[in-house]
């Protein structure tokens, strides 16, 4: 790729100043009405076989056009869909009421479907515009800014954009081969991100299955569960050689310090954790606040590596383990610090236990205080029953789940990197700050000739 500057004093060679800023001389600035035409194919008039039986699609701002049943858990469309619109692969749909949120997408996941009658369906004029190029541009910041500029109405969720205004929005339009090349690059990155998201989904399901298996049968292969002698307990079936104990029998519980505006003279403020910093299985150290602690309070509330942090309100039982990644960290009163008092306790094991259905919902069912806002008292937490296998089994179970978490973290980091790459490429390629190599674009000239 080659990079082009955008100096206001001198334009790069081969560039000219346009209504949208510096662009290559061969690029045009056109209105959406030039590259699109609206198609209003209704189910009742469709030539598509069995149009009424096509999947009902819902338009989302982040996931595009998806099955309505996936979004809402069921079909919510009216029984009579004769007035619904047919959308085909490669056509673009937008919601005029929330288009400024990015609710405009191409249909790529299905051959065809039907959508709400209020959604305009657009067809790109293929002789001058590549639909996937247009789809990418229509959610860029300049596009969103244009939707907001034209949106009308006082109520935020009803700021509809009129069709005549939509058609007037100006876009940069490279030659068709370059549009296709840009669309190809962006789709490649997007497809890689979607593949990563599918892996993340599969890893999440794997972890759910492992949590059920490991905390029911222990660290044994699936084909050996019939050999495990079981016992029924108040937390469900567990191996016969495991014990059930109260959390307060094996852990010391300390509630954090209540927030205060008082200043302790001579004591510098210290960083502390709020419940928002305690995620499932990890601690987020971004946006830390500070509060004054006396020397005595520092000894009482400072965290040590291996401490469990359990949220007492909101999502009761959300648990993470502090691994000492930052010295001198404290915690507020909506967090319980849970520290092992026996040598045969492996805290990561119980952190994962809290992530099981029994662990989490056990705190909700009967152990939260009976108030309007659910919360958990220190006394009730101390009475909470937890499993206690032999130490080697605790360690084996935690090690297996930590491997899964590391895989999840790696895939999440990959997804984040791909998202950042997509945003960067989208901005640079759509503004021509970065151009694709000519030899790469040439491939799409040949493709265009073959298709014609």
N, C-alpha and C positions, 0 to 999 in steps of 0.2 A: 504494500500500500504506500501511496505517496501522500505527504501532508501539505496542506495549503494554509498560508497565513491569512489573516483577515484584517490587516492594518487599514485604518481609516484614511491614511495618507496615500498609500500606494497599493494598488490591487496586484495580486499575483499574476504572472503571465498567463494569458488564456482565460482570465476571469473578467467579469463586468459587474457593475453595481445594479441591483434590482430592488424591487419593492420589499423583497425578503432578505436583503443583504447581498454580500458578494457571492456570486455563483459562476460556474463555468459558462463560457459563451454559448456552448451547445445545449445548455439546460434552458428550459422555458419556465415561466411562471404562468400557471393557468388556474382557472376556477374549477371547483369540484364538478360544476355542471358540465364542464367540457369533457371530463374523463368518465363520468358516471351517467347511467340512465336508470330510472326507477322501474322496477318490475313489480307488478301488482297481481301476480298469479294467485288466485284464491283456490282453496280446495275444491269448491263447487264447480269451478270452471277449468280445473287443471287437466292437462293432457297426460299427467303422470299417472300410471296405473295404480289404482287403489290409494289415491292421495290421502284419503281420510285415515288410512292405516299407517301412515308415515309416523315416525317418532315425534312426539311433542317436545320441542326444545325450549330451553330457558336461556336468556341472555344474561351473563354475569360479567362484571367489569374485569375480573382477574382471570377467570378460566374460559371466557368466551362462550360459545354456544354449547351447552351440555344438555343431557337428558333432564327433562323437568322432574322426573321421578328421582334422579340422583340428587337434585338440589333440595327438593322438599320432602323426599321420602315417599312420595306418592304422586300420581297424576292429579293436577288441580285444574286442568283445562276443562271447559264446558263440554258437555256430552256432544253437543252439536258443534263440530269444528268446520262447518262448511265455509264460514267467513275467514277462517285462519289463512295465513299466507304460506305458500310453499317457498322454501328456500333451498337452493341447490348448492352443491360443493363449489367453492370459488366465489360465491356471492356474499355480499356484506350486509349485515343487519345492524341497525342502531335503535336505541331507545331515546326518543326525543326529549324525554323528561329528565334523564340522568346521563345524557351523552357526555356532559362535562366531567363526569366521574370516570370516563373511559369505557362506557357501555356501548362500544361499537366494535364489532369483530367479524371476521370472515368465517364462513363455514368450512372447516377442514377435516373434522373428525367423522363426518357422515356423508354419504352420497347425497342425501336429501332429508328434509324434515319439514315440520310446520311450526310457525311461530305466531305470536299474538297479532291480531289485526292492526294494533296501533304501531307496530314496528315497520318502518320503511325498509324495503329490501332493494339493494342496489346491485347493478351489474356493471362491471368495468368494461369500457370500450377497448377490446383486446388489441385493436390495431394501433393504439397509442399508449395504452396503460397496462401494466402488469398488476393484477388484483392483489397479490401478496405484498407488493411494494406499497400500494395504497393502504392496505390493511395496517402495515407497520407505521406509516406516517400518521394515520388518523388517530393514534394515541400518543403522539409526541407532545411535549410541552407547548409548542406553537399551536398545534391543533386544539388542545384543551383550552388554551388562552382564547382562541377564536370562538369556541363554543360558548365560553363564559361571556364574551363580549356581545354575542348575539342573543344569549338566553334572555327570556322575558318572564315576568311574573314575580310577585313579591315573596311567595313562600318558597323556601329553599328547595324542597323536593319537587316542586312543580315548575321549575324554571325551564320550560320547554323551548327548544329551538325550532323556529319555523323553517319549512323546507326551502323557501325562497332565500332565506339567509344562509342555510347550509350550502346551497349551490354556489353562493358568492365567495365562499372561503377560498383563499389563494394557496396553492401548494407549489413547491419546486418539482419540476418534472424533467428528469434526465432522459436521454434517448432510450428507447425501449430495451435494447440489449443491456445497458447499464442498470436500468430498473430491475431487470431479471437477475443480473449478477448481484446487486445489493440484496434483493429479496432472498436469493439463494444463500448468501452468507448469513443473513439474520435468521432464516429458517433453520439452518444447520445448527446455530448456537441454541436456538429455542428448542429444537428437537433433542439436543443433548441435555438441556435443562429438564425437559419433560421426562426423558429416560432416567435421569438422576432422581427425579421426584417419584418415579415408579419404584426405583430401588429403595428409596427411603420408606415408602409405603409398605413394601414387602418386609423390610427390616423391622418396622413397627409391629407388623402382624406376628413376625417371628418372636419378638420380645414378649408380646402378650401370651403367646403359646408357651414360651419358656417359663414365664412367671407362673402360669397355672401348673405346668408340669413339675417344675423344681420345688415349688412350695407345697405340692401335694405328695410327691413320691421321693423327693430328694434328687441328688445328682446321679441318677441311674439312666441308662439308655431306655428309649421308649419300649423296645421289645423285651425289657426285663421288669416292667412294672408289676407284672403278675407275681413276681418273686418277692415283692416288698410286703412285709407284714404291716398292716395298717391298724390305726385306732381312730375312733370318732372322738372329737373334742369340741369345745365351744367355738373354735375357729375353723371347724371342718375337719375332714379326714387328713391325717398326717402319718408319717411312718411311726411304728410302734415304739421305736427307741428314741424318738424326739420327746422333749418336754414342752409343756405350755407354762409360761411364767408371766407374772405381771411386769410391765415395763419398769415400774419403780423398784423392782427387786434387783435388777441388774444394771440400771442406769440411774445416775444422779440427774435430776431435772432442775433447771434454773430458768426462770422467766426473765426476759430482758428488762432493761431500764425504761421507765415511762418517759416519754418526751417531755422536755421542759424548756421554757424560755429563760430560766434563771442562769446566770453566769457564775461559774465558780472562779473566784478571783485567783489569779496566778496559775490556773490550770489551762493548758491549751486544748482547743477542741480536738476531738478524736473522731475518725470515720466510724460509722455504724451502719448496720444492715437493717433495711425495712423488709416487710414481707414481699414487696415487689422484687427484691434482689434474690429471693429464695425461689428457684425454679425446681422442677422435678429433677432430682439427681445432680444438680450443679448450682453454683452460686454465681450470679451476675454482678460483677464489680463495677459496672458502669453507673453513673449518676449517684454516687454515694453522697449522703448528707453528713453533716458533722454535729456533734453535741459535746458539751463539756462533761468531763468525768473527773471526779476527785481521785486521789491516789488509791483510796480504799475501794472505790467503785471499779477502778481499772483491774484490780486483782480479782474482783468478783465477776466482772462481765467480759473479760477478754477471752477470745476464742482460742482453742488449741486444736492442732491437727487431729482429725478423727472424731471431732464433735459432730453430732447430728443436729440439724436445725429443723424444727417442726413448727409450721404455721398454726396459730391458735384461732385464727379467724379467716373469713373469706372462704377459700378452698381448704377446709379443715384437713390437716394432715399432710399438706404438701411438704415434702421432706428433701433435704439435700445434706451432703456431708461436707464439712469444712476441711480442706486439705492443706491449709496453711499457706496458700499462695500469696498472702500479703500479711505482714506482721502488724500487730496492734489494732485488730478489728474487733468492734463491739456490736451489740445487737439491741434492738428496741423491744418493748414489752409485748408486742404481738407475736414474738418468736420465743419458742422454748429451746434452750440449749440442753441437749441430752448427751451426757458423757458416761461412757462405760465405767463401772466400778468393779468389774470382775475381769480377770485375765483371760477367761475363756469366752470372751465376747468379741465378735468381729463386726464393728459398726456398719460396714457396707452391706452386710447381709440384711440387717434390719432396715436400712435405707431402702433396699429393694423390696422388702416385705411390705413397706408402706405403699408401694406402687401397685400392689395386687388389689383386686376388687375387694377382698375381705379386709385387707389392711386399711385401705382408704375409707370404705363405706362403714367399716366397723367403728370408726371414729364419729361418723355422722349418726349412726343408728344407736341412740340411747346414751351417747357419751358427750355430745355437745350440750351446752347449757340451754335450757328452755327459754330462749329469748327471741325477739324478733330477728335479730342478726345472729346467725349461728356462730358460736365460738366454743373454745375448749378450755377447761380449767386445768390447772396443774394437778389437782387431786384426781380428776377423771382420767387424765393422761397416765398418771402413775398406776391406775387400776387396769389399764388397757392390756389385754392378753396378747402375748406374742409367742411365736414358736422359738424353741431353743434346741437346735441339733448339736451334736458334737462339733467342736471347733473346726476340725478338718472339713466337715461337710459345709459349714457356714462359709469357709474360705473358698471351697470348690464352687459353690453356687454363685457367690459374689464374683469370682473370676470369670465364670461363663457369661454372666450378664454384663460385666465390664467390657468383655470382648465385643459384645453386641453394641454397647454404647459407643465404643471407639469407632466401630464401623459406621454407626449413625452419625457421629461427629464428623468423620471424614467425608461422608456423602453430603452432609449439610454444608460443610465448607466448600465442597465442589459446587453445590447448587448456588451458594452465595457468589462464588467467583464467576460462574456463568451468568448470573443475573447482572453483575457489575459489568462484565464484558459486553453483554447485550445492550445495556443502557449506553455504554461508551460508544459502541459501534453504531447504534441507532442515531445518536446525536451527530457523530462525526461524518457518517456516510450520508445522512439526509441533508446535511448543511454543506456537503462537499469540502469540509475541512480536511477530510481524508478521502483519497480516491483509490478505487481498486485498480490493480495493474491492468494495463491495456490488453495484455495477452490473455488475462483471465476473462475480461469482458468479451473478447473476441469469440470465446466458446459459445456465448449466448447469442452472438450474431449468427453463427452457424446454425444454432438451434432454431432461431427465428426463421431462417431461410428454409429449413426442413419442414417446419410447421406450415409455412405459407405454401 
